Amino acid sequence: MGYLSNTVVTVDAILTKKGRELLARGDGSFKITQFALADDEIDYSLYNPDHVSGSAYFGEAIENMPLLEAFPDETQIMKYKLTTLPRGTAKLPILDLGFSAIRLKQGASLAITPQTLNYLGSSQTFEAGGYVATIADARVLNTYNGVGINTQEAIALNSTTTLGTNVSKTVIGTSINLTGTTVNTLFGGNTQLQTTITVIGRDSGARLTIPVTIIQVTQ
């Protein structure tokens, strides 16, 4: 979603690639139940409390910035979602996945248990709402699901498949389980497959993306 103009409230809303995939299934899995706001294009360093014309102009440069049009790549838009944090928060929450990168051999499994740092007055905590995790190319994994959150939304996402197509897959949980693919033909002439996984705290809005590498096992 994007504002077409910052002088007239006209909103352009389009489906992401994931939304189009769900809509194309025609099985009722496409349901909009929530929305989020983000400020990806805003440079807050332009806020000028020393503007010679007074306080009404402190944010003038920000208000005159061009705004992004909506585009369908969910991995490149809305990276910086707006969230409500407790008054007096001095540090933004950040995620710790326990890994700076993931490397898995074919068929090997791994469980990711994210933790949120600097959140709700705690140096380290698990978010009650869990975490949203998106693998950019679902083909590189045999299994990919979230556990620990039993809402209807989480169950629906965790049970979907991608039918071997090179699309992203999103799951919800307090822990994320993944198993590397065993399909040798995906590697072609390569010995590794590479993609990324993006994890977002559902309560804090904290976000982290790390690389994922699947290593072919040769006989």
N, C-alpha and C positions, 0 to 999 in steps of 0.2 A: 504494500500500500504506500502511496506517496501523494503529497500535495502537489498539484500541478502549478499552483501559483501561491505566493505568500501574501498576495493582496486580496484574493477572493478565495473563500473556503470551498474549493473544488477538490474532491478526493478521487484519485484513480486507484482502484483496487483490482488486482489480478491474482490468479492462482500461481503458486510456486510449482516447480516441477513435481514435487511430492503431492501437492494438492491435485494437480492434473492426473497424476497416476491413480490416486484414490477415487477421483470422480469417474475416471474411465472404467473402473471395475464395475460400476453400476450395481453394487451389492449393498448399498447403504452405509458403507464404511466412511464415506465423505460427509462429515458433520462438523460444522463450525460451532464449537462450544465456548471458546475463549478467544481473546485477542490481546495483543501486546503493542506497546508504543516504543519507539526507539529514536535516538538522536545521532545516527551515524555521521551525518554531514555537518554537525555543529562543532565549531572550533571555539571552545570556551575561553581560550587564551585571548580572544579578541574583545572580551568584556573589558571596558575601559572606565574604571571609577574616577579617572582624572579628566574626563572629557570636559572641555572648556565651556560647553553649553549646558552643563548641569546633569542631574540624575536621570532626566527623561531620555538622555542620549547615551547612557552608559552601555546599553546593549545594541546601539544602532548598527554597528558593523555585523553583529550576529544576525539581526533581523533582516539585513539586506543580502545575506548569503544565498546563493542559488540552492535549491532543494532538489534532491534526487527524485527522478521518476521511478515508479515501481518497475521492478524486473524480476524474472521468475527463478533466479538462482538463489535458493534459500541458504546456501553456504556463504554467500557474499553480501547479503543484505541483512539488516537488523542484527548486527553483531553487538550493538551496545543498547540493550533494552533498558527502558526506564523502570525503576523499581523503588519501593518504599523501604527505607532503612530507619532504624530507631534514631530518634533525635540525639544528637551528640556523637554520632558515629564519626570517628576520626580517620579510619582506614576503610577502603573499599574491600569487600569480600573477594577472595581469590580461591581457586580450586587447587587441590592437590590430589592427583590420580594415583600417586605412587610410582608413576613412570613418566619419563620425559619423552619416551618413544616406545612403541610396542613392536617386538620382533617375534614372530611365531613360525614354527615349522608347520608344514602341511599336516592337518589333522590334530595339531596340538591345541589345547584349550587354556583359557585364562579368564579369571574373574577380576573385574575392576571394581573397587569399592571407593568411590570418591569421598573426599572430605572437604569441608569448606572452612577456610581460615579467616579470621577477623570478622566473625559474624555473630550477632546477638550477644556481644560482650564476651565471647569465648575465643580463645586462640585457635581452637580446632573443634569442629562439630560435624555431625551428620544432619542433613536437612530433612525435616519431617516430611516435606512434600516430595522428596526424592530428587532424581536427576533425569534430565532428558539427554539421551546420547544418540548421535547421528553418525553412522558410518557412510562415507561419501560414495563408496562403490561396494554394494552388498555382495557382489559376485565373489569377492576374495574370502568370504566366510561361509562355512557350512551351516553353522548355527549362530544366532545373534539374538539375545533376548535380555530383558530386564526382570529382576525379581525384587520383591519386597514392597511393592505398591500394588494394591488390589482394586483400584478404581476401574470403572468401566472403560475409561479412556486408555489407561495403561494396559489392560487386558487386551483391548482391540489392537493396539499398536504392537504388543509383544507377540501376537498370534499371526500377524500378517507375513506373507512371503513376497519375494520379488521375482519369482519364476526365472531366475538366472539372468535377468537383464541388468545392465550397468547403471542402476539407479541407486539413490541413497535409501537407507532404511533407518527409521527412528524408533527407539524404544524408551520406556520409562521404568525406573527402578531405583532402589537404594544400592543395588549392585548390578553390574552389567556383565553377562557371560558371553564369550565369543570363542569360536573354534575355527581355525584356519581351513580353507578349502582343501579338498582332496582331488579336485578335478585338474588333471595334468594339462589338458588342452588349453586351459586359460593362460598358461605360462608362455605358450608359443615357443619362441627361441630364447626366452628369458629364464633366469633362475629365481627371480623375485617378482612379486606383485606388490604394488605400493598404493596406498590411499591415505585418508586421514579419518580420525574420529574426533567429533566435537561434543563436549559435555557441557551442559548448562544447569546450574542450580535452579530448581523450580521456585524456590522461595527467595533466594538472594539475587538471582540474575547473573551471578558470576559465571564466566565462560572460559573454557580452555580447549585448544585444538592441538593434538599431537599426531605425528606420523605413525602409520601402521604398515609393517612390512611382513608379507607372508613368503617364507623361504621354501623353495621346492626341494623335496627329498628325492634324491637320485638313488636308484637301486645299484 
